[in-house]
Amino acid sequence: MNIAEIQTAVDAEKAVHWSNEGYVIRKDTLGQYLIVFEHNGSAIGLTDRSGGHLNGQEEEFFLSDRDV
């Protein structure tokens, strides 16, 4: 999934994950997209500071049927 696909899915309240289902993509109250490790709440930005490069490979992001 690319940046736009991920953001669109998150905005549509779909469950988007990175690498495995322990990592979930969330949008915070400031409108930032974050990769959050659910077990401890650790988070990094979905992209680098420029907003143009994912923190991960496109093929590592996926949708699941889990509730958001």
C-alpha positions, 0 to 999 in steps of 0.5 A: 500500500502506498501513502495515499492508500494507507491514509484513505483506508485509515480515514475510512476506519479500516484496520491498516497494519504494518509488518504484523497485526501488532502494528496498527496505523492510527490518526492522532488528534493533530491529524498525524498518521502514526505506526503504533505498536499496540502492546506498549503504545510506542509510535513513530510517524507513518512517513519521514519528516518530509511526508514523502517516504514511508517508514517501512516498505509499501508491501509491508502494509496491509488491511485486516478485518479486525475492528479499529 
